[in-house]
């Protein structure tokens, strides 16, 4: 990965007035203008607006150096362009946007037996037994894993026992020069997990990732079963219990963790599908009409693991991490995919039904629940004709899974498959034949309906331009009350691809980690107005070659707001007003953005 210069700053709301911008001579202005040279389109780059040139500037001084940044290069100051008025800043956003490439390159799990290729990877995950028996590695062949499993087991054992007879756990250590490499351990006897990262991640972040991997093992095997096999033989090879689908899912999960493609794990929440409250209530009534003694939970999930709604018993709810594990198992493996005739690419099998035992570690790590899973494709020609929807959506190319919603029914009884299938059939029929529900689901998942017969972008995600939020290119708003978040589109863009999404979350993960221990904003009872007071905004600026971005994190007791803005524009009044607009908009539309309780019985 190419170097990225990261600049840390705290910008005070009232610390910079228009008169403090400083005097810049002509050569300095020429140098600033030259830094905004256009760059060519790169497929996995981040698309952001490039501002026009301005005639004034300001320098923010770095408040505290940090030599553990992802690029190793630190500068003492940053410069940005100030517009004289908010209208000029807002009108500066071009309709077509060039590309800013911050050097993010995705990683993929492999079984390469080349040691040179193994050691150059920025991220590793290892799973082994306390006896040093290898279980899983993200990179490398079985031979490489066997060697390193023994080394890892030796290191953990060496630090476990003190001369005084007491025991302690090795958690983390770092090595390297300018580019630090962090080693993180999680001892869950009889399982040991280790992660290695050169991506400037914190111990907390890496521990969360290892815990997620461990919980996945519990999801497919359960804790009593794991403990039982190791009690019988402490050098048991757990790989005998893991099928190809399980290894493939571990690969996919590790890919997501290494490439920052799991926003929920980074931010700590679930993403929900944006839709009208009245329509969500209708869907919940459909689920309530099908409740049964053997039905424990029912979930409707949109593409990308976005929750539509949930049916649950009173005083019981599934933990966020349990749902993240379930969605990873469903959407990250080929278990639920098939290859249609005449098509080489695999896609979610919308014509099949699945019955899968799943252990939910936070709900009950000692037993299994049973999940009925079925996919429903909203791009159905007969249904679209029945509900007067534009047929142009059928002609659009793209990911065939982007129009499929998932019905998940969870039961405690393994012999209730046929009952769950009957309930699912009734739910799907109601969703398809109810005109209001189907049309709203179609608009939120597939695309809005234009008067000219065209199908536009789906309404399930918000564009910063809609709010409006000038200067903001992308944002994530998390409601701590709901443990759910809003993941916006890039301004003026459609859904980002996997690489672009990973680059966004890499920036948010760095922003989150750098200020997780810093003093945060304490919101008053009027959280939407807290920016009127003297508070600080946490800021990080990333620079790669001639391109740069600025990221902000605002945290109160009720919410977290992450946002990215172009590094060339720094009008504090416009930017702070955009922050307030986003907060007010999310609060005003929280019934559309978040699920308060779901359907409760």
Secondary structure by P-SEA (a helix, b strand, c coil): ccbbbbbbbbbbcccccccccccccaaaaaaaaaaaccccccccbbbbbbbcccccccccccccccccccccccccbbbbbbbccaaaaaaccccbbbbbbcbbbbbbbbbcccaaaaaaccbbbbbbcccccccccccccaaaaaaaaaaaaaaaaaaccccccbbbbbccccccccbbbbbbbbbcccbbbbbbbcccccaaaaaaaaaaaaaaaaaaccaaaaaaaaaacccccccccccaaaaaaaaaaaaaaaacccccccccbbbbbbccaaaaaaaaaaaaaaccccccbbbbbcccccccbbbbcccccccaaaaaaaaaaaccccccbbbccccccccccccbbbbbbbbbccccccbbbbbbbbbbbcccaaaaaaaccccccccccccccccbbbbbbbbccccaaaaaaaaaaaaaaaaaacaaaaaaaaaaccbbbcccccccccccccccccccccccccbbbbcccccbbbbbcccccccccaaaaaaaaaaaaaaaaacccccccccccccccccccbbbbbbbbbbccccbbbbbbbbcccbbbbbcccccccaaaaaaaaaaaaaaaaaaacccccccccccc
